[in-house]
Amino acid sequence: MRSLPGLSGSPQIWYSHEVARGCVLLILSIVITTKAIPAEPVILRSIVFEGNSAVDSGILKSRLRHSRPGARYEPEILKYELGAIERLYEDAGFLRAAIGSPSVDITEIPGDGKAASVRIPISEGARYTLASLEVRNARALSPATLRQMCPVSSGQPYGRRKIQAWVDRILSAYHELGYMRAEVNLQEDIDDRQRSVGCVVECSEGAIYKVRRVTIANLDGPDAQEFRRRLLVGEGLVYNPEMLVMSIQLLNSMGIYRPMSEENVRITIDDAARSVDLEFTPAPQRKPDQSLQD
């Protein structure tokens, strides 16, 4: 066989390369021009919980917002919704409860597509109660008062999220009093034999921080003074982050300035001086030559 003009090497190799290149181009053209055929939807025929006795199946099914008979079967959505059932058990004191992997049986329905029958195994375990609750190193806040604020009493089912929400409220109370560096840590002592939990809340209060300086950028003279007057935080006062949030909400409701958020406030904390500096950058919404005080 004679080589083609301008080409060197074996004609067989050149021919093979051209054939391979043609095949690749053909495949690419088919992929590009052919529309993807959507997968046939699978309808959820039934969903059954197995192994549960303390919590009724009806209650468990009520936590499934999307994964219900007649709806489209979406494995990822079902997996997400089963997390709500895990939280339900944990809130009821079943700290060792486990939701197993669903068993799915997909069958063909003549003339009506596919349907999925789902079985979900549950291992509930024992229900744990609150055995004891201790608050340590709380001085600015009364330990007795803090214990009374707890939504779970000794002997009641141990709701972990309820306890954590209570701890978060304690930390928020410290911040409102100016204890910017306060820490509140929860320690759990789980007794599997007694099926109970002992809790210790350790408080580290730190020092009180005050507002040292409030700066108003973009405004001058009376306008700056008027803006400062509307704030619920001020120089020399104990720094309360909640008052800062409320100040921004109040200013936004007036419609005098463009909507602001905490990102529009520069907060500088000086731990050595135990102080906080605030810098606001409001953008007025007003007509030309109109004062903010009008």
Secondary structure, DSSP 8 states (H G I E B T S, - for coil): ----TT--S-HHHHHHHHHHHHHHHHHHHHHHHS-------EEEEEEEEES--SS-HHHHHHT-SS--TTSB--HHHHHHHHHHHHHHHHHTT-TT-EE---EEEEEE-TTS-EEEEEEEEEE-----EEEEEEEES--SS-HHHHHHH-S--TTSB--HHHHHHHHHHHHHHHHHTT-TT-EEEEEEEEETTTTEEEEEEEEE-----EEEEEEE-S--HHHHHHHHHT-S--TTSB--HHHHHHHHHHHHHHTSB----GGGEEEEEETTTTEEEEEE---B---TT--TT-
